[in-house]
Amino acid sequence: MLKSVGILLVAAVILFIEVPSLLEKKYKKELIVFLILLAFGVGLGITYSFGKSIPNPIDLLNFIIKPLHDALTRQVN
């Protein structure tokens, strides 16, 4: 619980530092991307702090590509 509060505090500091300059320069698209990536990172950080396993992106690629590979390399008997 303490780790997740720490992650949220760090995210709040990052927001406090970065958002005003993005708003001042009227970088709305960059602000949206920044907020999405920060939320994704905070979510992963909190998930990891609770001891949950986070899947590796390579596992997803293997899940998608392996059936395709097997279908293309299948030998006709």
Buried (B, 14 or more C-beta within 10 A) or exposed (E): EEEBEEBEEEBEEBEEEBBEEBEEEEEEEEBEEBBEEBEEBBEEBBEBBEEEEEEEEEEEEEEEEEEEEEEEEEEEE
